[in-house]
Amino acid sequence: MTLTGKQSPPPNAFANQGRPVFVTGGRPARKFWAITCTVGFGVFWFAGLFLVAELFGARDLTVWPLVLTPLGFLVGTLGRIMMTRETA
C-alpha cells in the first residue's frame, strides 16, 4: 500500500525541524547582553543567599553581600532590558 493520493504522515514532533537561529550566527550584541543578564542575576541570587544567611543565621554581617546583591540585580536588569531591545 503506497501513500499516493493519501495524506502524508505527520512530521516527527521530536525531529529537528530546520536550523535554529544561533546556528546562523545571531547578533553579537544580543548574545553579550544575554550573558550579562545571566551573570548579573547569578551574582544577585548568590550574594542574596549569603545576605539572608548573615541576617538570619549565625554568620557575622559583612559588607560584600550588601554591595553585591543590589549591584547584581541592577546589572541583571540592565542586561535584560538591553537584550529585549536588540532584535533577533
Helices and strands as residue ranges (DSSP letters): G 21-23, H 28-56, H 63-85
